[in-house]
Amino acid sequence: MLGPAEDADHNSHSSIEHWSQAQDPRTIARWRRRIMYKQIAWRLTFGLAETLKRALDLAGSIFALLCFSPIFLLTALLIKLEDRGPIYFKQMRVGRGGKLFPMIKFRSMVVDADKMKDALMSQNQHGGGVTFKIKNDPRITRVGLFIRKYSIDEFPQFFNVLVGHMSLVGPRPSLPREVTRYKAWHLRRLKVKPGITCLWQIGGRGDINFEGQVRLDLQYIASQSLWGDIVILIKTIPAVIAGKGAY
């Protein structure tokens, strides 16, 4: 065992040896190669993960559009018969990196729903004022009540996934006016593509407030994987059928 003086000498010698190596061109070249190899390995790993996720998105969206085509036709017919208004509702949302894109939904509210929103703000059940959710929203149509409960109104977003605006799994896309009210840490949810389903969609949906939604979104971003996405997609099915937290 080294004494205090010997230990100090040893550390001093190691430090001198390290800095002498740092001045050796061969050592510097070796360190640079190691850094380059690590960067290449990281990019390949990240690129493979992105490719696999995109492949899952393409396969899943095409499969869903084909399987749910009868539901698309029936829903479109019911919406048109109820009030003769438009079938689809298109709205600009904030995607990955803050990029705007047009998100498509089946229309589940009356045509002038946005004009009625200000009068209902006092009933907002999501504290903080970022997102807006109220139970028994008077703007929702009779057909809208059903398709919102079972998330059928979200089915057209498979087209958004197909063209690359969205992913099957990811944080739900926010409105531009909601993003302007974000705190700094909320912006981290914009690091990935928004999704049709996510962790809070299978764990409470609209019953979870905005702060809770963001925490779950960041948890997903920190631990996302292909298998994790598949698990979330599987768990989404019983969550949608149960209809809990959907309003």
Secondary structure, 3 states (H helix, E strand, C coil): CCCHHHHHHHHHHHHHHHHHHHCCHHHHHHHHHHHHHHHHHHHHHHHHHHHHHHHHHHHHHHHHHHHCHHHHHHHHHHHHHHHCCCCEEEEEEECHHHCEEEEEEECCECCCHHHHHHHHHHHCCCCCCCCCCCCCCCCECHHHHHHHHCCHHHCCHHHHHHHCCCEEECCCCECHHHHCCCCHHHHHHHHCCCEEECCCCCCCHHHCCHHHHHHHHHHHHHHCCHHHHHHHHHHHHHHHHHCCCCC
